[in-house]
């Protein structure tokens, strides 16, 4: 990704108190309001002093103060008015960004079809903490007018702190400044008293006196964490967590067995229990023998409580969680927002009213004059396919451009924050159709507010077709399927999707891409079979042509022995078998023989997936859904045992992780597409569907708690949900337009420092991170920074698709009778 500027932080809610006869800042809860355009550098200051974002207890004798410092004034696109002496290329550069220098200094980049717009750099305003003034605990004082223990001001005992970057300003071609969030932990000489008010002062000239009233029976504390998506009354798991990591102070230990309760909207206690240790800081949480918290984590279990209403979880002497609801449609909104992340990633369509408050012009549609050129390069041969070690697309794709254009090459999903549309996205379409197959009644009338809504098809099928039809339009005369569309290089500095100036190319067909397409085309053909025979025939014939092409080309394909190609062929053959239930026996036998020749399950001990060897999870589930008459009994038995071995292992993984997240591969690193932001529940939910065993539903529900906000950052990792969600996902269009991010984008999320110690952008952020990046617990190692690729980027198939599938299943499942 190219680096583009950051945008302005949100306005803080503030209030004042006059305790002790002076004005001082009274901390307010964190606002999740979107940033406002054109914010001034003085934003975040009152009377020249920094405003605490919030003040909250983490123990009766330990107070946390959160302060945001610095504000980013983001760059904008403005008409370019050249001045005498300006330096810039006479023609648009093809291998670099289009920089303009004025008086020898870069001032931004030229963008737009006519190079008549200048995208300027960001600026940094505001003040920062004077850290040196907080290092002397003796000079940080606490006083109270109504607590006798603090009638006379006293020095705190110790101070611990942590600091994270909150936003980034690109102030030059490769210069950055950081808005930051500081959290200060003050160890007090004596416990605070409920209902009493306190004032904290420091010698820091940038921070005024801070007022605080200790009300742990109702005030929110970051130490108490619960899903902000809520629960269905019949969800088998309802939990909250208690934990605090104090930066250079390490983990805060809480005694096991503390009282907790649920409190309704009028303050009534409706459920009570005691905490238990979920995982100690020295206990491993996966096969990598890692603990990802650096502190003890305690659990509050209220699974037995099923009364609908709005509640908060509270812990004696500490405080309460964000509010959450228990209600029958709790997962419905989560699914709606998540699956509409796909709509917001659509290419070749205008995004906006009446379907969304997020606005984006139509991009990459040939009717607007955009030319999509055919390339001879194949996606299977570069790093955008399945081989990370293959040549980089940016060095090889543009060299294979031909004069041939593809006038019907429109549609599909932007992969992430830039513009590629890849064949791997077919997995998302398959998952949507699968939900429609598993729960036809529920999704038949589920309104996703799409442009296609009301066309007699379920909206979830419309969304799947948006992507399938894109690749069908790319199908060549010989039946082959392109691996997608991609610009010749990564996006240029400051250019939005509808301003793309680089050549845009369609990949050539290859067997791997064709097999991946076959599975989705056959699946949708079968769905249409008894609903619209005409449409069924269109997709059936397309699938047959693509499969015939792949089978003809495979023997001479250089990747024919790659496991990814074998897995794709295996699933495609099984999908053809399923689609051909009414075909002659010889046709069915042919597809079954290919499946048997490529399956791993002839070996009764084979797992459903193994790192760098095979991944046949989807094929296993599909085979078990076939009528027994279409399957081979011994093979079916092998697959069933393998499938439930895997599901049982994932159940165990949720039991040993402190926040009960799951891993489908217990050895996978956390981060870069295999992180905690996305529930890893697909196999568990499929196991539940096949068996109706509550163990799998319970584990699947547990596994999504972290992603839903029950984590140390109290953040839902999908934009537009909960009280706090990412504000700076790596989406170029959102950044350039200065809007709040589109809803439904699940970012990569936290990244394990030990697994990714050489992350280049984390090193760049080092001045804004304290303690050092290597010392952070993974569960807090997410920095909501636009250019932090490993944390703030995403893909539709790695994050949005699995999240939507999980929340869609939990919304649609039938209540247990």
FITILUM-741214 format. One record per residue (C-alpha): residue number from 1; residue in three letters; x, y, z. Coordinates in steps of 0.02 Angstrom, whole numbers. Each point is the difference from the previous one (the first is absolute). Layout:
REM FITILUM-741214
num  residu  px  py  pz
NUM  ALA  X  Y  Z
...
This chain:
REM FITILUM-741214
num  residu  px  py  pz
1  UNK  0  0  0
2  UNK  52  178  -30
3  UNK  -4  115  148
4  UNK  -135  134  2
5  UNK  -39  129  133
6  UNK  -94  -24  160
7  UNK  -159  84  59
8  UNK  -63  102  142
9  UNK  -43  -70  170
10  UNK  -173  11  75
11  UNK  -60  144  106
12  UNK  1  -41  185
13  UNK  -146  21  116
14  UNK  50  115  143
15  UNK  -74  67  160
16  UNK  62  108  142
17  UNK  -10  -9  187
18  UNK  39  132  130
19  UNK  53  -110  145
20  UNK  130  81  113
21  UNK  -45  168  -76
22  UNK  94  -24  -163
23  UNK  -50  -55  -175
24  UNK  65  -167  -53
25  UNK  -40  -132  -129
26  UNK  -129  -132  44
27  UNK  36  -156  -104
28  UNK  -139  -66  -113
29  UNK  -23  -168  -87
30  UNK  89  -29  -163
31  UNK  -98  60  -152
32  UNK  -13  -111  -153
33  UNK  -65  142  -108
34  UNK  82  13  -171
35  UNK  135  131  -24
36  UNK  -55  168  -68
37  UNK  78  78  -153
38  UNK  100  159  20
39  UNK  35  -19  185
40  UNK  116  132  69
41  UNK  168  -35  84
42  UNK  -74  60  166
43  UNK  -124  -144  2
44  UNK  21  -105  157
45  UNK  51  147  109
46  UNK  -97  101  129
47  UNK  79  161  57
48  UNK  161  -61  -78
49  UNK  -2  -162  101
50  UNK  -15  -178  -60
51  UNK  -166  -83  41
52  UNK  -1  -172  78
53  UNK  -97  -117  -110
54  UNK  -57  -95  152
55  UNK  47  -36  180
56  UNK  -47  -168  72
57  UNK  47  -118  142
58  UNK  82  -167  -33
59  UNK  4  -36  187
60  UNK  -56  98  151
61  UNK  180  60  25
62  UNK  48  11  -184
63  UNK  -62  138  -115
64  UNK  23  8  -189
65  UNK  5  163  -97
66  UNK  -13  -5  -190
67  UNK  58  154  -95
68  UNK  5  26  -187
69  UNK  137  114  -63
70  UNK  26  78  -171
71  UNK  -123  22  -141
72  UNK  22  -40  -184
73  UNK  -55  126  -129
74  UNK  -17  -111  -151
75  UNK  50  46  -175
76  UNK  -128  32  -134
77  UNK  -17  4  -187
78  UNK  -5  179  -64
79  UNK  17  77  -174
80  UNK  182  9  -46
81  UNK  59  178  -34
82  UNK  183  -11  -54
83  UNK  118  137  53
84  UNK  160  58  -79
85  UNK  139  -122  39
86  UNK  -111  -148  43
87  UNK  82  -165  -42
88  UNK  -102  -146  -64
89  UNK  4  -125  -143
90  UNK  -63  63  -168
91  UNK  -91  -165  -24
92  UNK  -75  -114  131
93  UNK  135  -116  70
94  UNK  -34  -184  -23
95  UNK  117  -69  131
96  UNK  -15  125  141
97  UNK  -122  119  83
98  UNK  -35  166  -85
99  UNK  87  117  123
100  UNK  5  189  -10
101  UNK  142  100  78
102  UNK  -12  184  43
103  UNK  156  94  51
104  UNK  86  -168  4
105  UNK  -123  -80  122
106  UNK  -136  -126  -46
107  UNK  -175  70  27
108  UNK  -105  -147  -60
109  UNK  -43  -107  -150
110  UNK  -94  36  -160
111  UNK  -155  -106  -24
112  UNK  -151  -12  -114
113  UNK  -19  -42  -184
114  UNK  67  171  -49
115  UNK  128  17  140
116  UNK  -91  157  52
117  UNK  -21  -45  184
118  UNK  131  8  136
119  UNK  -14  -117  148
120  UNK  93  87  139
121  UNK  86  -66  154
122  UNK  -73  -10  173
123  UNK  44  114  144
124  UNK  12  -34  186
125  UNK  -74  116  130
126  UNK  -40  -3  184
127  UNK  108  -35  151
128  UNK  81  -152  77
129  UNK  26  -59  177
130  UNK  160  56  83
131  UNK  51  -177  45
132  UNK  144  54  111
133  UNK  -124  88  115
134  UNK  -92  -163  32
135  UNK  152  -102  48
136  UNK  14  70  176
137  UNK  -143  -79  99
138  UNK  30  118  145
139  UNK  -55  148  -106
140  UNK  -163  -80  -55
141  UNK  -128  39  135
142  UNK  -174  -57  42
143  UNK  -123  92  112
144  UNK  -183  -12  49
145  UNK  -124  116  82
146  UNK  -109  -141  67
147  UNK  117  -148  30
148  UNK  87  28  168
149  UNK  148  -106  -54
150  UNK  38  127  -136
151  UNK  -53  162  83
152  UNK  182  50  -12
153  UNK  80  -27  -169
154  UNK  110  -154  -8
155  UNK  127  -62  -124
156  UNK  -41  -156  -97
157  UNK  106  -154  35
158  UNK  53  -45  -176
159  UNK  -47  39  -179
160  UNK  0  -121  -147
161  UNK  -42  41  -178
162  UNK  -25  -59  -178
163  UNK  -10  99  -161
164  UNK  -69  -47  -170
165  UNK  -14  93  -166
166  UNK  -178  57  -33
167  UNK  18  81  -171
168  UNK  140  37  -123
169  UNK  42  158  -95
170  UNK  103  -20  -157
171  UNK  91  165  0
172  UNK  119  -37  -145
173  UNK  38  -132  -130
174  UNK  65  -113  138
175  UNK  -27  100  159
176  UNK  -128  -38  133
177  UNK  -62  72  163
178  UNK  -116  -85  122
179  UNK  -153  43  99
180  UNK  8  -109  156
181  UNK  -101  -72  141
182  UNK  82  -4  171
183  UNK  -68  -105  143
184  UNK  71  42  172
185  UNK  -27  -119  146
186  UNK  10  84  170
187  UNK  28  -111  152
188  UNK  -83  91  144
189  UNK  57  -3  182
190  UNK  -174  -55  59
191  UNK  -157  -71  -83
192  UNK  -129  124  -62
193  UNK  -172  7  78
194  UNK  -158  -27  -103
195  UNK  -89  162  -41
196  UNK  146  112  49
197  UNK  79  127  -119
198  UNK  185  22  -32
199  UNK  117  120  -88
200  UNK  166  -50  -78
201  UNK  135  128  -39
202  UNK  169  -14  -85
203  UNK  140  120  -45
204  UNK  -35  -29  -186
205  UNK  -41  173  -71
206  UNK  -102  -78  -139
207  UNK  -121  -90  117
208  UNK  -111  89  124
209  UNK  -75  -69  161
210  UNK  -106  -155  -31
211  UNK  -160  -36  94
212  UNK  -74  -171  33
213  UNK  -141  -76  101
214  UNK  25  -180  53
215  UNK  -160  -94  -44
216  UNK  47  -181  -38
217  UNK  -181  -55  14
218  UNK  -46  96  -158
219  UNK  150  84  -86
220  UNK  87  -87  -144
221  UNK  173  -78  16
222  UNK  108  -63  -142
223  UNK  42  -148  110
224  UNK  -174  -74  -25
225  UNK  -25  -70  -175
226  UNK  -156  -73  -82
227  UNK  -68  -28  -175
228  UNK  -79  160  -63
229  UNK  -102  -99  -127
230  UNK  -103  -78  139
231  UNK  -74  -173  15
232  UNK  -153  -98  -49
233  UNK  -95  -59  154
234  UNK  36  -180  -53
235  UNK  185  25  -38
236  UNK  87  -139  96
237  UNK  144  115  49
238  UNK  -11  173  79
239  UNK  160  61  79
240  UNK  100  155  44
241  UNK  183  21  47
242  UNK  105  95  125
243  UNK  182  46  -36
244  UNK  122  145  5
245  UNK  174  18  -75
246  UNK  86  157  62
247  UNK  138  18  -128
248  UNK  165  17  91
249  UNK  -92  -53  158
250  UNK  -42  -171  -70
251  UNK  -158  -95  40
252  UNK  -118  47  141
253  UNK  -49  -151  103
254  UNK  -179  -15  61
255  UNK  -54  -120  138
256  UNK  -102  -145  -66
257  UNK  -179  -7  59
258  UNK  -42  185  -8
259  UNK  -184  43  -4
260  UNK  -73  54  -165
261  UNK  -176  40  -54
262  UNK  -107  47  -149
263  UNK  -87  168  17
264  UNK  -149  54  -104
265  UNK  -38  173  -68
266  UNK  -75  64  162
267  UNK  142  -62  109
268  UNK  -83  -160  63
269  UNK  112  -151  28
270  UNK  -77  -144  -97
271  UNK  136  -133  11
272  UNK  148  -29  116
273  UNK  150  -114  -4
274  UNK  185  -11  38
275  UNK  150  8  -114
276  UNK  111  -147  -38
277  UNK  173  -7  -78
278  UNK  -14  -24  -188
279  UNK  188  -5  -32
280  UNK  150  53  100
281  UNK  136  104  -80
282  UNK  123  -146  7
283  UNK  -115  -125  -86
284  UNK  12  -40  -185
285  UNK  -151  30  -111
286  UNK  44  -101  -154
287  UNK  120  -127  -72
288  UNK  130  137  -22
289  UNK  16  2  191
290  UNK  -39  185  3
291  UNK  -102  106  119
292  UNK  -74  149  -91
293  UNK  -56  109  148
294  UNK  151  33  113
295  UNK  -125  7  142
296  UNK  -124  -114  86
297  UNK  -173  -3  -77
298  UNK  -154  -37  103
299  UNK  -168  -57  -66
300  UNK  -178  46  47
301  UNK  -126  -131  -55
302  UNK  -183  47  -11
303  UNK  -51  -129  -130
304  UNK  -153  -50  102
305  UNK  -73  175  -9
306  UNK  -120  17  -147
307  UNK  -116  145  40
308  UNK  -11  123  -147
309  UNK  58  176  40
310  UNK  146  121  0
311  UNK  135  -31  130
312  UNK  176  35  58
313  UNK  119  -120  87
314  UNK  75  75  159
315  UNK  137  -56  120
316  UNK  5  54  180
317  UNK  125  142  35
318  UNK  49  12  -185
319  UNK  -141  52  -115
320  UNK  -114  -50  -143
321  UNK  10  -51  -181
322  UNK  -71  83  -153
323  UNK  -187  -36  -14
324  UNK  -61  -153  -95
325  UNK  -168  -76  -42
326  UNK  -77  -171  22
327  UNK  -134  -16  -132
328  UNK  -55  -126  -133
329  UNK  69  100  -147
330  UNK  168  40  81
331  UNK  103  -78  -141
332  UNK  -109  70  -138
333  UNK  73  176  3
334  UNK  177  -69  11
335  UNK  -27  -109  -153
336  UNK  -88  140  -95
337  UNK  145  121  29
338  UNK  135  -128  -35
339  UNK  -72  -72  -161
340  UNK  -31  177  -64
341  UNK  187  25  12
342  UNK  -2  -95  -165
343  UNK  -117  129  -77
344  UNK  118  137  57
345  UNK  143  -92  -87
346  UNK  -91  -16  -166
347  UNK  90  62  -154
348  UNK  -85  78  -152
349  UNK  -149  69  94
350  UNK  -37  164  88
351  UNK  -10  -22  187
352  UNK  -116  117  93
353  UNK  -179  51  39
354  UNK  -125  -78  20
355  UNK  105  -155  34
356  UNK  136  76  108
357  UNK  57  158  85
358  UNK  173  -35  -69
359  UNK  22  82  -169
360  UNK  116  -52  -141
361  UNK  -13  30  -188
362  UNK  -9  -144  -122
363  UNK  173  -67  -36
364  UNK  76  -116  -131
365  UNK  -153  -12  -112
366  UNK  37  -7  -187
367  UNK  -154  107  -34
368  UNK  94  144  82
369  UNK  143  -14  -122
370  UNK  108  -115  107
371  UNK  92  -125  -109
372  UNK  39  -172  69
373  UNK  140  -78  -101
374  UNK  29  -185  -17
375  UNK  166  -59  70
376  UNK  90  -161  -39
377  UNK  58  -17  181
378  UNK  -95  -121  112
379  UNK  -40  33  182
380  UNK  61  -175  41
381  UNK  175  52  -51
382  UNK  24  151  113
383  UNK  -15  45  183
384  UNK  -185  42  -13
385  UNK  -40  -184  -26
386  UNK  51  -140  118
387  UNK  190  16  0
388  UNK  71  134  113
389  UNK  172  -35  -73
390  UNK  -58  31  -179
391  UNK  51  159  -93
392  UNK  -84  159  59
393  UNK  -148  48  -107
394  UNK  59  181  -8
395  UNK  159  -53  -92
396  UNK  -78  -121  -126
397  UNK  -184  37  -32
398  UNK  18  163  -96
399  UNK  131  -77  -115
400  UNK  -130  -120  -71
401  UNK  -132  126  -53
402  UNK  -79  -32  -170
403  UNK  -102  120  -109
404  UNK  -157  -105  27
405  UNK  -130  78  116
406  UNK  -133  -84  105
407  UNK  -157  109  -11
408  UNK  -102  -114  115
409  UNK  132  -8  136
410  UNK  -93  88  140
411  UNK  -61  -48  173
412  UNK  76  -103  139
413  UNK  70  60  166
414  UNK  149  108  38
415  UNK  113  -121  91
416  UNK  47  121  139
417  UNK  44  183  2
418  UNK  56  1  -180
419  UNK  -77  -60  -163
420  UNK  43  -180  -40
421  UNK  -142  -125  -23
422  UNK  65  -177  23
423  UNK  -65  -175  -33
424  UNK  24  -42  185
425  UNK  -156  105  32
426  UNK  -105  -145  -67
427  UNK  14  -73  176
428  UNK  -106  144  65
429  UNK  -136  -31  -129
430  UNK  -1  -185  43
431  UNK  -21  38  185
432  UNK  -149  114  -33
433  UNK  -86  -132  -107
434  UNK  38  -129  135
435  UNK  -92  105  128
436  UNK  -148  11  -119
437  UNK  5  -190  -20
438  UNK  10  -34  187
439  UNK  -134  125  51
440  UNK  -110  32  -153
441  UNK  -150  67  97
442  UNK  101  124  101
443  UNK  97  75  -145
444  UNK  -143  -3  -125
445  UNK  -67  165  67
446  UNK  156  74  82
447  UNK  12  178  -67
448  UNK  178  61  -28
449  UNK  -53  167  -78
450  UNK  90  -34  -164
451  UNK  -32  76  -171
452  UNK  -66  -172  -49
453  UNK  -119  -14  149
454  UNK  -177  -40  -56
455  UNK  52  -98  -156
456  UNK  -80  -162  63
457  UNK  167  -74  52
458  UNK  61  -8  181
459  UNK  119  144  29
460  UNK  135  -119  59
461  UNK  -7  -85  -171
462  UNK  6  168  -87
463  UNK  160  40  94
464  UNK  77  -167  -47
465  UNK  -47  26  -182
466  UNK  83  171  -6
467  UNK  167  -89  14
468  UNK  -40  -160  -95
469  UNK  -66  98  -150
470  UNK  159  103  -3
471  UNK  106  -154  -32
472  UNK  -130  -73  -119
473  UNK  17  156  -106
474  UNK  188  -31  -4
475  UNK  -23  -179  -64
476  UNK  97  -25  -162
477  UNK  -66  -84  -157
478  UNK  93  -160  45
479  UNK  -85  -3  171
480  UNK  149  59  101
481  UNK  -23  119  146
482  UNK  110  150  35
483  UNK  77  21  171
484  UNK  -74  174  9
485  UNK  43  181  -36
486  UNK  143  102  70
487  UNK  87  165  -35
488  UNK  178  -14  -63
489  UNK  67  62  167
490  UNK  -61  51  172
491  UNK  -106  158  5
492  UNK  89  165  -24
493  UNK  14  126  141
494  UNK  -163  95  22
495  UNK  -102  -85  -137
496  UNK  -171  -69  40
497  UNK  -74  -151  -88
498  UNK  -97  104  -126
499  UNK  159  99  -41
500  UNK  112  -149  -41
501  UNK  134  53  -125
502  UNK  95  -164  -12
503  UNK  -37  -133  -132
504  UNK  -136  -121  56
505  UNK  22  -179  -55
506  UNK  -97  -163  -1
507  UNK  101  -155  39
508  UNK  6  -143  -124
509  UNK  -92  -161  39
510  UNK  80  -142  96
511  UNK  -61  -169  69
512  UNK  9  52  183
513  UNK  -110  153  -25
514  UNK  -119  -102  -107
515  UNK  -20  -134  133
516  UNK  -37  132  131
517  UNK  -133  75  -112
518  UNK  -78  -169  -38
519  UNK  -43  -29  183
520  UNK  -99  161  17
521  UNK  -82  -13  -172
522  UNK  -56  -179  32
523  UNK  -64  47  171
524  UNK  -108  143  -64
525  UNK  -60  -106  -147
526  UNK  -63  -129  124
527  UNK  -83  135  104
528  UNK  -93  62  -154
529  UNK  -41  -176  -58
530  UNK  -179  -9  66
531  UNK  -26  188  11
532  UNK  50  66  -172
533  UNK  52  -137  -123
534  UNK  54  129  -129
535  UNK  126  81  117
536  UNK  53  -171  63
537  UNK  46  -48  -177
538  UNK  106  157  -22
539  UNK  108  -36  151
540  UNK  2  -188  -29
541  UNK  65  21  -177
542  UNK  128  129  59
543  UNK  62  -120  135
544  UNK  13  -144  -123
545  UNK  98  106  -124
546  UNK  120  60  136
547  UNK  25  -177  66
548  UNK  33  -68  -174
549  UNK  129  137  -29
550  UNK  88  -35  165
551  UNK  5  -188  -31
552  UNK  72  27  -175
553  UNK  133  122  60
554  UNK  51  -81  164
555  UNK  117  -136  -70
556  UNK  118  130  -74
557  UNK  -21  131  137
558  UNK  158  35  98
559  UNK  -98  10  163
560  UNK  -91  -166  -23
561  UNK  86  -76  152
562  UNK  -31  147  118
563  UNK  -115  -47  142
564  UNK  -105  156  -25
565  UNK  -39  -55  -178
566  UNK  -37  -177  58
567  UNK  -116  65  137
568  UNK  -90  114  -123
569  UNK  -23  -145  -122
570  UNK  -61  -112  139
571  UNK  -134  125  54
572  UNK  -48  38  -180
573  UNK  -24  -184  -42
574  UNK  -108  -23  155
575  UNK  -103  152  -47
576  UNK  -25  -70  -175
577  UNK  -55  -165  77
578  UNK  -125  89  109
579  UNK  -67  103  -145
580  UNK  -14  -157  -108
581  UNK  -116  -100  113
582  UNK  -121  -23  -144
583  UNK  134  -31  -132
584  UNK  39  -172  -71
585  UNK  94  -116  121
586  UNK  155  6  -108
587  UNK  11  189  21
588  UNK  -18  -14  188
589  UNK  128  -140  7
590  UNK  125  109  -94
591  UNK  -13  142  125
592  UNK  6  -119  147
593  UNK  157  -84  -67
594  UNK  88  170  -14
595  UNK  -53  41  177
596  UNK  64  -167  65
597  UNK  164  23  -95
598  UNK  30  171  79
599  UNK  -70  -22  176
600  UNK  111  -21  151
601  UNK  -131  -104  88
602  UNK  44  -167  -77
603  UNK  117  2  150
604  UNK  -112  -21  153
605  UNK  124  97  107
606  UNK  12  153  -113
607  UNK  -52  167  76
608  UNK  -122  112  -94
609  UNK  138  130  -17
610  UNK  187  1  25
611  UNK  115  149  -14
612  UNK  85  11  -170
613  UNK  -68  -171  -50
614  UNK  -188  9  -29
615  UNK  -161  86  52
616  UNK  -154  -104  -37
617  UNK  -115  65  137
618  UNK  -132  64  -119
619  UNK  4  -160  -103
620  UNK  -20  -105  158
621  UNK  -157  95  52
622  UNK  -73  -8  -175
623  UNK  30  -188  -15
624  UNK  -88  -30  165
625  UNK  -150  98  -64
626  UNK  -18  -107  -155
627  UNK  -131  -138  0
628  UNK  82  -165  50
629  UNK  -45  -69  -171
630  UNK  124  123  -78
631  UNK  143  -45  116
632  UNK  115  -145  35
633  UNK  -37  -72  175
634  UNK  179  -25  62
635  UNK  57  167  -67
636  UNK  -149  85  79
637  UNK  43  -81  167
638  UNK  181  59  -14
639  UNK  -56  177  -39
640  UNK  -125  4  143
641  UNK  131  -56  126
642  UNK  126  127  -66
643  UNK  -127  140  2
644  UNK  -53  -26  179
645  UNK  180  -29  58
646  UNK  37  175  -64
647  UNK  -157  74  79
648  UNK  41  -80  167
649  UNK  176  72  -6
650  UNK  -70  174  -31
651  UNK  -119  -22  148
652  UNK  155  -33  106
653  UNK  86  155  -68
654  UNK  -142  112  61
655  UNK  14  -79  172
656  UNK  183  45  25
657  UNK  2  177  -71
658  UNK  -31  133  130
659  UNK  -130  95  -102
660  UNK  -65  -164  -75
661  UNK  47  37  -180
662  UNK  28  -148  -115
663  UNK  133  -54  -122
664  UNK  -39  -117  -144
665  UNK  186  -33  -13
666  UNK  72  -4  175
667  UNK  175  40  -66
668  UNK  -51  151  -105
669  UNK  78  167  50
670  UNK  -117  139  56
671  UNK  -5  141  -126
672  UNK  -1  39  -187
673  UNK  -161  -92  -43
674  UNK  1  -128  139
675  UNK  -33  120  143
676  UNK  -123  20  142
677  UNK  -110  128  -88
678  UNK  -89  -135  -97
679  UNK  -94  -143  84
680  UNK  74  -168  -52
681  UNK  -162  -92  18
682  UNK  -43  -69  -172
683  UNK  48  -181  38
684  UNK  -86  9  169
685  UNK  -161  63  -78
686  UNK  4  -130  -136
687  UNK  27  -133  132
688  UNK  -150  68  93
689  UNK  -106  -5  -158
690  UNK  46  -182  -33
691  UNK  -18  -61  179
692  UNK  -110  128  89
693  UNK  119  -28  147
694  UNK  -6  151  115
695  UNK  187  -17  38
696  UNK  41  69  -171
697  UNK  -125  143  11
698  UNK  65  44  172
699  UNK  180  4  -61
700  UNK  -47  99  -155
701  UNK  -91  130  105
702  UNK  149  11  117
703  UNK  120  19  -145
704  UNK  -82  160  -62
705  UNK  3  94  165
706  UNK  172  78  -27
707  UNK  -46  64  -174
708  UNK  -165  66  69
709  UNK  82  115  128
710  UNK  40  -113  148
711  UNK  185  42  -5
712  UNK  121  116  93
713  UNK  -27  142  -125
714  UNK  -189  -15  14
715  UNK  -7  11  -189
716  UNK  -109  -86  -128
717  UNK  120  -32  -143
718  UNK  -133  28  -133
719  UNK  -35  181  -47
720  UNK  -170  72  42
721  UNK  -38  -118  145
722  UNK  4  22  187
723  UNK  54  148  104
724  UNK  177  -4  -70
725  UNK  59  -65  -168
726  UNK  146  37  -119
727  UNK  -1  177  -68
728  UNK  151  -14  -115
729  UNK  -10  -160  -103
730  UNK  116  -4  -148
731  UNK  -126  57  -132
732  UNK  71  129  -119
733  UNK  -169  71  -52
734  UNK  -56  26  179
735  UNK  163  87  42
736  UNK  1  117  -149
737  UNK  -183  51  17
738  UNK  16  27  188
739  UNK  -157  -97  41
740  UNK  -29  -118  144
741  UNK  46  -175  -58
742  UNK  -133  -103  -87
743  UNK  -89  -120  119
744  UNK  35  -185  -3
745  UNK  189  -1  -25
746  UNK  84  -128  114
747  UNK  184  48  14
748  UNK  145  -119  27
749  UNK  9  55  182
750  UNK  131  -42  132
751  UNK  168  -67  -55
752  UNK  114  -108  108
753  UNK  166  93  21
754  UNK  101  -160  13
755  UNK  -71  -69  -162
756  UNK  25  162  -96
757  UNK  152  83  81
758  UNK  60  75  -163
759  UNK  -163  86  -49
760  UNK  66  155  -89
761  UNK  -140  118  46
762  UNK  1  -47  183
763  UNK  183  48  1
764  UNK  -46  166  -80
765  UNK  -127  30  139
766  UNK  127  -38  137
767  UNK  10  181  65
768  UNK  -187  -7  39
769  UNK  1  -172  84
770  UNK  43  -28  183
771  UNK  53  -123  65
772  UNK  92  -65  -152
773  UNK  -105  -95  -127
774  UNK  84  -165  49
775  UNK  -68  20  177
776  UNK  -184  20  -45
777  UNK  -127  -136  31
778  UNK  -75  -59  -164
779  UNK  -177  33  61
780  UNK  42  187  8
781  UNK  122  5  -147
782  UNK  -120  86  -119
783  UNK  34  180  -50
784  UNK  -142  83  -95
785  UNK  118  79  -127
786  UNK  -46  9  -183
787  UNK  171  -47  -63
788  UNK  31  -143  123
789  UNK  -31  -131  -135
790  UNK  12  -155  108
791  UNK  -132  66  120
792  UNK  -115  119  -95
793  UNK  -12  -84  -169
794  UNK  -118  -144  -39
795  UNK  -62  -107  -143
796  UNK  -176  -51  -43
797  UNK  45  -186  10
798  UNK  108  3  157
799  UNK  -101  114  114
800  UNK  -167  63  -68
801  UNK  -61  -167  -69
802  UNK  36  -109  152
803  UNK  -70  132  119
804  UNK  -161  17  -100
805  UNK  -18  -190  -9
806  UNK  20  -21  188
807  UNK  -120  137  49
808  UNK  -122  -52  -136
809  UNK  -4  -178  67
810  UNK  -24  58  180
811  UNK  -141  114  -56
812  UNK  -88  -131  -107
813  UNK  15  -157  105
814  UNK  -161  -71  66
815  UNK  -31  8  188
816  UNK  25  -164  90
817  UNK  -168  -77  42
